[in-house]
Amino acid sequence: MLHHSLVLSALCAMSMTMPLPDFYSYSPAAGDGSGTEFSTAHEGRITGVRVYEYPNYGYYSNNYLNGIQLQYNSNWTELVGVNAYGNEKEMTLFNNEHFVQISGKYYSGYISELMFVTNEGRSFKVGQPYGISFNFYPTHDGSELRFISGRQNGFALSSIGAHWAVYYNSTS
């Protein structure tokens, strides 16, 4: 037992004298979270976002976000959720532009609004501003959105979280 305590003490002392940089952060998922888990993790830098919105036909009080895709370099991820219900909205990023914030709302089990903000001050908003608000951003300078995760139930997105990190280009 004494041996384990000494080893643990030595590891703690080493970690205090040689801190390792931590450039990853996670914004915990917002929403009720029913359904199947998803992740858009992929190689490369995010260069676009596409969101599918359930249209408001008058008998629903708000729109829900049915599906989402991220573009990495020139490749779109698999669709998370569905796109069978209506409006597709898309934003493509400029060179050296990246997402630094995601805000939105959720209500009655579904994500009802998302807004993506870039380091260049541009924003992309989809859905209806109805429900409980959330705001995601990285905790480390220079970090950007690397992927999103959450849950979807086959009809709409029911929760969403954001993963942030500094992007290192392996070719430079």
C-alpha positions as CSV (number, residue, x, y, z in Angstrom):
1,M,0.0,0.0,0.0
2,L,2.8,2.4,0.8
3,H,4.4,1.6,-2.6
4,H,1.2,2.7,-4.4
5,S,1.0,5.9,-2.3
6,L,4.6,6.8,-3.2
7,V,4.0,6.1,-6.9
8,L,0.8,8.2,-6.9
9,S,2.6,11.1,-5.1
10,A,5.5,11.0,-7.6
11,L,3.1,11.1,-10.5
12,C,1.2,14.1,-9.0
13,A,4.4,16.0,-8.3
14,M,5.6,15.4,-11.9
15,S,2.3,16.6,-13.4
16,M,2.5,19.8,-11.3
17,T,6.0,20.6,-12.5
18,M,5.5,19.7,-16.2
19,P,2.0,20.7,-17.2
20,L,0.8,19.5,-20.5
21,P,-1.2,21.9,-22.7
22,D,-4.9,21.0,-22.9
23,F,-6.4,22.4,-26.0
24,Y,-9.6,20.3,-26.1
25,S,-12.9,21.3,-24.5
26,Y,-16.4,20.0,-24.6
27,S,-19.7,21.9,-24.3
28,P,-22.1,19.4,-22.6
29,A,-25.1,18.5,-24.6
30,A,-28.3,20.6,-24.4
31,G,-31.7,19.1,-25.0
32,D,-33.7,16.2,-23.6
33,G,-31.6,13.6,-25.3
34,S,-33.9,10.8,-26.4
35,G,-33.0,8.5,-29.2
36,T,-29.8,7.3,-30.8
37,E,-26.4,8.8,-30.1
38,F,-24.5,10.5,-32.9
39,S,-21.1,12.1,-33.6
40,T,-19.8,13.9,-36.7
41,A,-16.2,13.4,-35.8
42,H,-14.1,13.3,-39.0
43,E,-10.6,14.1,-40.3
44,G,-9.9,17.6,-41.5
45,R,-11.2,21.1,-40.8
46,I,-14.9,22.0,-40.9
47,T,-15.7,24.0,-44.0
48,G,-19.5,24.1,-43.9
49,V,-22.8,23.1,-42.2
50,R,-26.1,22.0,-43.6
51,V,-29.3,21.8,-41.5
52,Y,-32.7,20.4,-42.3
53,E,-35.6,22.2,-40.7
54,Y,-39.1,20.9,-40.2
55,P,-41.3,23.5,-41.9
56,N,-44.0,25.4,-39.9
57,Y,-47.3,24.7,-41.6
58,G,-49.4,26.6,-39.1
59,Y,-50.5,23.7,-36.9
60,Y,-47.2,23.5,-35.2
61,S,-46.1,26.4,-33.0
62,N,-42.4,26.1,-34.0
63,N,-40.0,24.4,-36.3
64,Y,-37.7,21.6,-35.2
65,L,-34.3,20.7,-36.7
66,N,-34.6,17.3,-38.3
67,G,-31.1,16.7,-39.5
68,I,-27.6,18.1,-39.7
69,Q,-24.4,17.5,-41.7
70,L,-20.9,19.0,-41.4
71,Q,-18.6,19.4,-44.3
72,Y,-14.9,18.6,-43.7
73,N,-12.7,19.9,-46.4
74,S,-14.9,19.1,-49.4
75,N,-16.7,16.0,-48.0
76,W,-20.0,16.0,-46.2
77,T,-20.5,13.7,-43.2
78,E,-23.4,11.2,-43.2
79,L,-26.7,12.9,-42.4
80,V,-27.6,12.9,-38.7
81,G,-31.3,12.6,-38.4
82,V,-33.6,13.0,-41.5
83,N,-34.1,15.4,-44.4
84,A,-37.6,14.2,-45.4
85,Y,-39.6,17.0,-44.0
86,G,-38.5,20.2,-45.7
87,N,-36.2,23.1,-45.6
88,E,-32.5,22.6,-46.2
89,K,-30.2,25.5,-45.2
90,E,-26.5,25.7,-45.7
91,M,-23.4,27.8,-44.9
92,T,-20.0,27.4,-46.5
93,L,-17.0,28.9,-44.7
94,F,-14.3,31.0,-46.3
95,N,-10.6,30.1,-46.2
96,N,-9.2,30.3,-42.6
97,E,-12.7,30.8,-41.3
98,H,-14.0,28.5,-38.5
99,F,-16.8,28.2,-36.0
100,V,-16.2,29.7,-32.6
101,Q,-19.7,29.6,-31.1
102,I,-22.9,27.6,-31.3
103,S,-26.0,29.0,-29.7
104,G,-29.6,27.7,-29.8
105,K,-32.8,26.7,-28.1
106,Y,-34.6,23.4,-27.3
107,Y,-38.2,22.8,-26.5
108,S,-40.5,19.9,-25.9
109,G,-37.8,17.2,-26.6
110,Y,-36.3,18.8,-29.7
111,I,-33.7,21.3,-30.8
112,S,-35.7,24.2,-32.2
113,E,-32.9,26.7,-33.2
114,L,-29.2,26.7,-33.9
115,M,-26.9,29.6,-34.6
116,F,-23.3,29.1,-35.7
117,V,-20.9,32.0,-35.4
118,T,-17.5,32.2,-37.1
119,N,-14.2,33.9,-36.2
120,E,-14.9,36.4,-38.9
121,G,-18.1,37.5,-37.3
122,R,-20.5,35.8,-39.7
123,S,-23.4,33.8,-38.4
124,F,-25.8,31.2,-39.7
125,K,-29.1,30.8,-38.0
126,V,-31.8,28.2,-38.6
127,G,-35.0,27.3,-36.7
128,Q,-37.3,29.2,-34.4
129,P,-36.2,31.1,-31.3
130,Y,-38.5,29.2,-28.9
131,G,-37.5,27.3,-25.8
132,I,-34.6,27.0,-23.4
133,S,-31.4,28.8,-24.5
134,F,-27.9,27.3,-24.6
135,N,-24.6,28.8,-25.7
136,F,-21.5,26.8,-26.6
137,Y,-17.9,28.1,-27.0
138,P,-14.4,26.8,-26.6
139,T,-12.4,27.3,-23.3
140,H,-9.0,27.7,-25.0
141,D,-7.8,30.5,-27.2
142,G,-7.3,29.5,-30.8
143,S,-9.8,26.6,-30.6
144,E,-12.5,26.0,-33.1
145,L,-15.4,23.6,-33.5
146,R,-14.1,20.1,-34.4
147,F,-17.3,18.1,-34.3
148,I,-20.7,17.9,-32.7
149,S,-22.4,15.0,-30.9
150,G,-25.8,14.4,-29.3
151,R,-28.9,12.3,-29.9
152,Q,-31.6,12.1,-32.6
153,N,-34.8,10.1,-32.5
154,G,-35.6,9.5,-36.2
155,F,-37.8,12.6,-36.4
156,A,-35.6,15.4,-35.1
157,L,-32.4,16.3,-33.2
158,S,-33.1,15.9,-29.5
159,S,-29.8,17.0,-28.0
160,I,-26.5,18.5,-29.2
161,G,-23.1,19.1,-27.7
162,A,-20.0,20.7,-29.2
163,H,-16.3,19.5,-29.2
164,W,-13.6,22.2,-29.5
165,A,-9.9,22.0,-30.2
166,V,-7.0,23.8,-31.9
167,Y,-6.7,22.6,-35.5
168,Y,-3.3,21.5,-36.6
169,N,-2.7,20.9,-40.3
170,S,-0.5,17.9,-40.6
171,T,0.8,19.1,-44.0
172,S,2.3,22.4,-42.8
